[in-house]
């Protein structure tokens, strides 16, 4: 009985320690109402354990469960009953079932179709924009680049990029180090799983692959040297580099550590748009970046490249987190501000 009691005490201690870990939430001073953000951080901390449990109970892999969750979030936005616009939703092909470039090919195809059949939809073909947030921002930037390279006309009027994911070359940029520790919505260990899913169709990455990506040991020396031309902390403004930032000293390996295919895809500018040889001739951009987002520096590096190419950029940077621009966060004050600024950008299309 005494032994059983000791085991029970140990379980209670572990449970209390776990709850304390989840409950401890250091919130940045920039947030007007810390209690708005704390539940989001709690869910981010608790999420991996729930997904692990869901997988053990047969609810699918981590990525499958996340996809179902995102679909539920999308369903939270009902159609406007007063709108006369007919919406037909066709999901582009998704990873890991359909790896790169399937999703991009579908996005390009539907954009070109709209431009070529604009009259059918009562759309001015000279006022078409492409946009998205997070992974959708990646596809939007890649579509804009692809259509430029294919000389598609009419040309797109604008690209709307909301905290976009634009490269998988450096997973330890200052924003990744700063905000993965903070843990609001998107952490680096989840982002690298998304990259493996999209690039190689990996449904469940092994630990070795994840560690290579997390420690920036996933590229050969040749690829890393080329990647650093456009993706490097020295290209960021000093104000975006935290005092405790620790640059990785990795020099790359003699051959691709994961696979030659993975390295080829990661360096492909349609997968990592920030790696485009030039961005001259792409449509003007409305760029939204979030201070508390591991992808913040992707957007800032892309902004630099766009401006170097003399492309007009309207940039809004907020003290917000990745994923704020979705329905569950519509009650937050900054959601309304982001929404207004996005609409202002689109009014110029």
C-alpha positions as CSV (number, residue, x, y, z in Angstrom):
1,X,0.0,0.0,0.0
2,X,2.8,2.3,0.9
3,X,4.4,1.6,-2.6
4,X,1.1,2.4,-4.3
5,X,0.8,5.6,-2.3
6,X,4.3,6.6,-3.4
7,X,3.4,5.9,-7.1
8,X,0.2,8.0,-6.7
9,X,2.2,10.9,-5.2
10,X,4.7,10.7,-8.0
11,X,1.8,10.8,-10.6
12,X,0.3,13.8,-8.8
13,X,3.7,15.5,-8.7
14,X,4.2,14.9,-12.5
15,X,0.6,16.2,-13.2
16,X,1.1,19.3,-11.1
17,X,4.5,20.0,-12.8
18,X,2.9,19.5,-16.2
19,X,0.1,21.9,-15.4
20,X,2.5,24.4,-14.0
21,X,4.5,24.2,-17.3
22,X,1.4,24.9,-19.3
23,X,0.1,27.6,-17.0
24,X,3.4,29.5,-16.9
25,X,3.0,32.1,-19.7
26,X,5.5,35.0,-20.0
27,X,3.5,37.5,-22.1
28,X,5.4,40.3,-23.9
29,X,4.7,43.8,-22.6
30,X,3.3,44.9,-26.0
31,X,0.0,43.2,-25.6
32,X,-2.8,45.4,-24.3
33,X,-4.6,42.6,-22.6
34,X,-2.3,39.7,-21.6
35,X,-5.4,37.5,-20.7
36,X,-6.4,37.5,-24.3
37,X,-3.2,35.9,-25.4
38,X,-2.6,33.5,-22.4
39,X,-5.3,30.9,-23.5
40,X,-3.8,30.8,-27.0
41,X,-0.3,30.1,-25.5
42,X,-1.9,27.4,-23.3
43,X,-3.5,25.7,-26.3
44,X,-0.2,25.9,-28.2
45,X,1.6,24.2,-25.3
46,X,-1.1,21.6,-24.7
47,X,-1.7,20.9,-28.4
48,X,1.2,18.5,-29.1
49,X,0.1,16.3,-26.2
50,X,-3.5,16.2,-27.4
51,X,-2.4,15.5,-31.0
52,X,-0.1,12.7,-29.7
53,X,-3.1,11.2,-27.7
54,X,-5.4,11.6,-30.7
55,X,-2.9,9.7,-32.9
56,X,-2.8,6.9,-30.3
57,X,-6.6,6.8,-30.2
58,X,-6.8,6.4,-34.0
59,X,-7.8,9.9,-35.0
60,X,-5.1,10.2,-37.6
61,X,-1.6,11.6,-37.7
62,X,-0.7,14.9,-36.3
63,X,-1.0,16.6,-39.7
64,X,-4.3,14.9,-40.4
65,X,-5.7,16.1,-37.1
66,X,-4.4,19.7,-37.8
67,X,-6.0,19.7,-41.2
68,X,-9.4,18.7,-39.7
69,X,-9.0,21.4,-37.1
70,X,-8.2,24.1,-39.8
71,X,-11.3,22.9,-41.8
72,X,-13.5,23.4,-38.7
73,X,-12.0,26.9,-38.2
74,X,-12.9,27.7,-41.8
75,X,-16.5,26.5,-41.2
76,X,-16.8,29.1,-38.4
77,X,-17.2,31.8,-41.0
78,X,-20.7,31.6,-42.4
79,X,-21.5,33.0,-45.8
80,X,-23.0,36.5,-45.9
81,X,-26.7,36.1,-46.4
82,X,-26.9,39.5,-48.1
83,X,-24.1,38.8,-50.6
84,X,-24.9,38.2,-54.2
85,X,-21.5,36.6,-54.8
86,X,-21.6,32.9,-55.5
87,X,-18.7,31.1,-54.0
88,X,-17.5,27.7,-55.1
89,X,-14.7,26.2,-53.0
90,X,-12.4,23.7,-54.5
91,X,-9.5,22.6,-52.3
92,X,-6.2,22.5,-54.1
93,X,-4.3,19.3,-53.7
94,X,-2.8,19.0,-50.3
95,X,0.4,17.6,-48.8
96,X,1.5,15.0,-47.8
97,X,-0.8,13.1,-50.2
98,X,0.3,15.4,-53.0
99,X,3.8,16.9,-52.5
100,X,5.3,19.9,-54.2
101,X,4.6,21.2,-56.8
102,X,1.0,19.9,-56.9
103,X,-0.5,22.6,-54.7
104,X,1.3,25.3,-56.6
105,X,0.3,23.9,-60.0
106,X,-3.3,24.0,-59.0
107,X,-3.0,27.5,-57.7
108,X,-1.4,28.7,-60.9
109,X,-4.0,26.9,-63.0
110,X,-7.0,28.5,-61.2
111,X,-5.4,31.9,-61.4
112,X,-4.7,31.6,-65.1
113,X,-8.2,30.3,-65.7
114,X,-9.7,33.3,-63.9
115,X,-7.6,35.7,-66.0
116,X,-8.6,34.0,-69.2
117,X,-12.3,33.7,-68.3
118,X,-12.8,36.9,-66.4
119,X,-15.9,37.9,-68.3
120,X,-17.7,34.7,-67.2
121,X,-17.3,35.9,-63.6
122,X,-17.8,39.6,-64.3
123,X,-14.3,40.3,-63.2
124,X,-12.0,43.1,-64.6
125,X,-8.9,41.0,-65.6
126,X,-6.7,44.1,-65.1
127,X,-7.6,44.2,-61.4
128,X,-6.9,40.7,-60.2
129,X,-4.9,40.1,-57.0
130,X,-3.6,36.9,-55.5
131,X,-3.1,36.5,-51.7
132,X,-2.9,34.3,-48.7
133,X,-1.7,33.9,-45.2
134,X,1.0,31.6,-43.8
135,X,1.4,28.7,-46.3
136,X,-1.2,30.5,-48.5
137,X,1.2,33.5,-48.6
138,X,3.9,31.1,-49.9
139,X,1.6,30.0,-52.7
140,X,0.5,33.6,-53.5
141,X,4.2,34.7,-53.8
142,X,5.0,31.7,-55.9
143,X,2.0,32.1,-58.2
144,X,3.0,35.8,-58.8
145,X,6.6,34.7,-59.6
146,X,5.4,31.8,-61.9
147,X,3.0,34.0,-63.9
148,X,5.7,36.6,-64.4
149,X,8.1,33.9,-65.6
150,X,5.5,32.5,-68.0
151,X,4.6,36.0,-69.3
152,X,0.9,35.5,-68.5
153,X,-1.3,38.4,-69.4
154,X,-3.1,40.3,-68.1
155,X,-0.6,40.6,-65.3
156,X,-1.6,40.4,-61.7
157,X,-2.3,43.7,-60.1
158,X,-1.1,42.8,-56.6
159,X,0.1,40.1,-54.2
160,X,-1.3,40.1,-50.7
161,X,1.1,38.3,-48.3
162,X,-0.1,37.9,-44.7
163,X,2.8,36.6,-42.5
164,X,4.0,34.3,-45.3
165,X,6.3,31.3,-45.1
166,X,8.9,32.0,-47.8
167,X,11.9,29.8,-47.2
168,X,13.1,26.6,-45.5
169,X,16.8,27.4,-45.7
170,X,17.4,28.9,-42.3
171,X,15.1,27.6,-39.5
172,X,17.0,29.5,-36.8
173,X,16.6,33.1,-37.9
174,X,16.1,35.6,-35.0
175,X,12.3,35.5,-35.3
176,X,12.3,31.7,-35.1
177,X,14.5,31.7,-31.9
178,X,12.6,34.5,-30.3
179,X,9.1,33.3,-31.0
180,X,9.4,29.6,-30.9
181,X,10.3,30.0,-27.2
182,X,7.2,32.2,-26.7
183,X,5.0,29.6,-28.3
184,X,2.0,31.4,-29.8
185,X,0.2,29.2,-32.4
186,X,3.2,28.3,-34.6
187,X,6.5,26.9,-33.3
188,X,9.6,25.9,-35.3
189,X,9.3,22.2,-34.5
190,X,5.8,22.2,-36.2
191,X,6.9,24.4,-39.1
192,X,9.7,22.0,-40.1
193,X,7.1,19.1,-40.2
194,X,5.0,21.2,-42.6
195,X,8.1,21.8,-44.8
196,X,8.8,18.0,-44.9
197,X,5.2,17.3,-45.7
198,X,5.1,19.8,-48.5
199,X,8.5,19.1,-50.0
200,X,8.7,15.3,-49.9
201,X,5.2,14.2,-49.0
202,X,6.3,13.0,-45.5
203,X,3.3,12.1,-43.4
204,X,5.2,11.4,-40.3
205,X,8.8,12.7,-40.2
206,X,11.4,10.7,-38.3
207,X,13.4,12.3,-35.4
208,X,16.6,12.5,-37.4
209,X,15.0,14.5,-40.2
210,X,13.4,16.9,-37.8
211,X,16.7,17.4,-35.8
212,X,18.6,18.2,-39.1
213,X,16.1,20.9,-39.9
214,X,15.8,22.3,-36.4
215,X,19.6,22.5,-36.1
216,X,20.1,24.0,-39.6
217,X,22.0,20.9,-40.7
218,X,19.7,20.0,-43.6
219,X,21.6,21.5,-46.5
220,X,24.9,20.8,-48.2
221,X,27.7,23.3,-48.1
222,X,27.0,24.4,-51.7
223,X,23.3,25.0,-51.1
224,X,23.9,26.7,-47.8
225,X,26.4,29.1,-49.3
226,X,23.9,30.0,-52.1
227,X,21.0,30.3,-49.6
228,X,22.9,32.8,-47.4
229,X,23.0,35.2,-50.2
230,X,19.3,36.0,-49.6
231,X,18.6,34.4,-46.2
232,X,20.9,35.6,-43.4
233,X,20.4,37.6,-40.2
234,X,22.9,40.2,-41.4
235,X,20.3,41.3,-44.0
236,X,17.8,42.2,-41.3
237,X,17.5,45.6,-39.5
238,X,19.3,45.5,-36.2
239,X,16.0,46.2,-34.3
240,X,14.7,42.8,-35.3
241,X,17.7,40.9,-33.8
242,X,17.2,40.1,-30.1
243,X,20.1,40.5,-27.8
244,X,20.0,36.8,-26.9
245,X,20.1,35.7,-30.6
246,X,22.6,32.9,-31.2
247,X,23.6,32.4,-34.8
248,X,24.2,28.9,-35.9
249,X,27.8,28.2,-37.0
250,X,26.9,25.3,-39.3
251,X,28.9,25.3,-42.6
252,X,26.9,22.6,-44.3
253,X,27.9,19.1,-45.3
254,X,29.6,17.7,-48.4
255,X,26.4,16.1,-49.6
256,X,22.7,16.7,-49.1
257,X,22.0,15.4,-45.5
258,X,18.3,14.5,-46.1
259,X,18.2,13.8,-49.9
260,X,19.1,15.4,-53.2
261,X,15.4,15.8,-53.9
262,X,14.8,17.7,-50.7
263,X,17.7,20.0,-51.3
264,X,16.6,20.7,-54.9
265,X,13.1,21.5,-53.8
266,X,14.1,23.8,-50.9
267,X,16.3,25.8,-53.2
268,X,13.6,26.1,-55.9
269,X,12.3,29.7,-55.9
270,X,8.8,28.5,-56.5
271,X,9.1,26.7,-53.1
272,X,11.2,29.3,-51.4
273,X,10.2,32.6,-53.2
274,X,12.8,34.6,-51.4
275,X,15.4,32.6,-53.4
276,X,14.3,34.0,-56.8
277,X,17.2,35.2,-58.9
278,X,15.3,38.5,-59.3
279,X,11.9,39.8,-58.3
280,X,11.8,42.5,-61.0
281,X,8.5,42.5,-62.8
282,X,6.4,40.8,-60.1
283,X,3.2,42.6,-59.0
284,X,3.3,45.1,-56.1
285,X,3.0,43.6,-52.7
286,X,0.9,44.3,-49.6
287,X,2.9,42.6,-46.9
288,X,1.7,41.9,-43.3
289,X,4.3,40.8,-40.8
290,X,3.8,39.9,-37.1
291,X,6.4,40.6,-34.4
292,X,5.6,37.5,-32.4
293,X,5.8,35.1,-35.3
294,X,8.6,32.6,-36.2
295,X,8.0,33.6,-39.9
296,X,8.5,37.3,-39.3
297,X,11.9,37.4,-40.8
298,X,10.8,35.6,-43.9
299,X,8.5,38.5,-44.7
300,X,11.2,41.1,-43.8
301,X,13.8,39.4,-46.1
302,X,11.3,39.2,-48.9
303,X,10.5,42.9,-48.4
304,X,14.1,43.8,-48.8
305,X,14.4,41.8,-52.0
306,X,11.2,43.3,-53.5
307,X,12.5,46.8,-52.7
308,X,15.9,46.0,-54.3
309,X,14.0,45.0,-57.4
310,X,12.1,48.4,-57.4
311,X,8.8,46.6,-56.7
312,X,6.3,48.7,-54.7
313,X,5.7,47.3,-51.2
314,X,3.1,48.4,-48.7
315,X,4.3,47.0,-45.4
316,X,2.4,46.8,-42.2
317,X,4.2,45.4,-39.1
318,X,2.1,44.7,-36.0
319,X,2.8,43.5,-32.4
320,X,0.6,40.5,-33.1
321,X,1.1,36.7,-33.5
322,X,0.9,34.3,-36.3
323,X,-2.6,33.3,-37.1
324,X,-4.4,36.3,-35.8
325,X,-6.2,36.8,-39.1
326,X,-8.7,33.9,-38.5
327,X,-12.2,33.9,-37.1
328,X,-11.5,32.6,-33.5
329,X,-9.5,35.8,-32.9
330,X,-11.9,38.2,-34.5
331,X,-12.8,39.6,-31.0
332,X,-9.3,40.9,-30.5
333,X,-8.6,44.6,-31.1
334,X,-5.7,44.0,-33.4
335,X,-7.8,41.7,-35.6
336,X,-9.9,44.7,-36.6
337,X,-6.8,46.8,-37.4
338,X,-5.3,44.1,-39.6
339,X,-8.6,43.6,-41.3
340,X,-8.9,47.4,-42.1
341,X,-5.4,47.6,-43.5
342,X,-5.9,44.5,-45.7
343,X,-9.1,46.0,-47.1
344,X,-7.3,49.3,-47.7
345,X,-4.6,47.5,-49.7
346,X,-7.2,45.7,-51.8
347,X,-9.0,48.9,-52.6
348,X,-6.1,50.0,-54.6
349,X,-6.3,46.9,-56.9
